[in-house]
């Protein structure tokens, strides 16, 4: 039997040394516990923040009434409470809603929930919002900072003009 060359011997030694090091590392990890960690209780849904009255940011021009809805604004389960105002201007009746989210990120989530509740939503690039139908009436929704607002009952062009005025009033 031939003795391996010195080069082969060193290669075998390095491989054996690496295997021994891995075996030593694995053995030092200790035994794996037989019992799994106790299952965490399902996280309870965080309570929604109380609806904040932000009616001071709604226009008073043509306003018929304003109310604070405690939860599920516009009847959408995913939305918290907020304000909804009714307007009558030039023989046209429409509504504006406004809610304040705890953060800008959550406002974006609420707007997505509104978009999902709409039929045939179209993206409005100038506002970063959507125009479509909500509960059978034209609807336009957008966010500004942590505020989610929109108009129900106005055409696309009327919503655009009203949205610009509303955006100027919202901080």
Secondary structure, 3 states (H helix, E strand, C coil): CCCCCHHHHHHHHHHHHHHHHHHHHHHHCCCCCCCCCCCCCCCCCCCCCCCCCCHHHCCCCCEEEEEEEEECHHHCCCCEEEEEEEEEECCEEEEEEEEECCCHHHHHHHHHHHHHHCEEEEEECCCCEEEEEECCEEEEEEEECCEEEEEECCCHHHHHHHHHHHHHHCC
